Amino acid sequence: MHGIHLVELLLFVSLSGTRLIPIRVAGGFLAYAYIFSMPFLQSLREKGKLETKTFSTLEVVFVYYVWLIFFLTYLPRVQGKLPLAGGTFGEHVALLGWTSTMLGMKLAGLIQFKSKKS
């Protein structure tokens, strides 16, 4: 699914003539690199070539980084900084709210897990 989304995104940018913002592209590139590398890293872990603790750390960083990218995708849309972005203001607010809620729940779960572990 992520590969399909990336192809659609690249086609849109190519066909629409949208001007890319380098720092946003870099952040998204890293997110996609993480997304596409995780199955490979999991395979290494299952074969015993990557320590479980190392994989777990990479997985936590991956999850929070990708959710941060989701958040940073919708924040400028709600702020009106990306007027050509598709969707309505209400849709952007709802998606930013959903993303913020999910990120908050993940952070709360991490904090709770760490406090139980201590």
N, C-alpha and C positions, 0 to 999 in steps of 0.2 A: 504494500500500500504506500509506503514511504517513497519507493522508487517511482510509482505512478504519479504521486504528488510532485515529486521533483521534476519529472518530465513535463507535467502540466505547467508548473511554475516557470521552467526554462522556456517553454514554448510561448507562454504569455508574455514574458519579458522580451523575448526575441521579436514576436509579432507586433507587440504594442509600442515598441520603441521606448519603453520605460527607462528612465535614467536611474542607474543603480547607485546606491549609497555604499561606498566601500566598507565601512565599518559594519553595516547591517549585513552585507553579503558575507563578510568574514565570520560574523557570529552564526549566521545560518549555515555556512559551509562547515563550520566546526560541528554544529548540531547534526547535520547529515553525515559527516564523517563518523561521528560517534554512533549514530543509528545504524549505519551500514557495517561498522566494525564489531558491534556487540555480538552478533551470532558467531563470528569468528573467535572472539575472545571467550565466549561461552564454550565453544568447541574445544579450545585449548584447556579450559578449566576441566571439562569432562574427561579429557585425555590425561589429565594430571600434569600438563605442561605449564599451567598457570595456577598459582596458589589460590585457594578459595578466598582467603583474606584480601589478596590483591584484587581479585575479581569483584568481590563485594564492595571494595572501596571505589573501583571504577564504575560499578553499577550505580552507587549512590550519587557520585558526581554526575554521571550520565542523566539520571532521572531529574535531578534538580536543575541541571544546565538546560535540558530540553524544556522543562516547564518555565524556566526563566525566559527562554527564547519565545515561548508562547505569550508570556506576559508582555515582553517587549515588542511583540508583533501588534498587539491590540492597544497598548497604551498610547502610541502616537496617533492612532486612528481616532480614539476617543478625544484626544486633545486637539484634533483637527489639523494635525501636521502632515497628514497624507490625504489631501483632498481627492486624489484620483483613485484611492483604494475603493474596491467594490464593496457593496453592502451599505446598509443604512446606519445612522448613528445609533439607533436602538439596538441593532444587531451587534455592533461593536461594543456597546456598553454591556450587553448581556454576556458576550463572550469574554470580555475582560473580567467581569464579575465571576463567571464560572471558572476561568483560569486562576484568578486570585483565590477563590475558595478552595479549589483543588490543591494549589500550591500551599496554601495555609494549612490544609488538612495533612498534607505530606510532611510539612515542617513540624506540626504539632505531634504527629506520629513519631518522627525522628527524635524529638525532644523527650517524649514519653518513653520510647525504647531505651534511650541513653540513661534516663533517670532510673529505670528498672534494672538496667545493667549494672549501675553503680552500687 
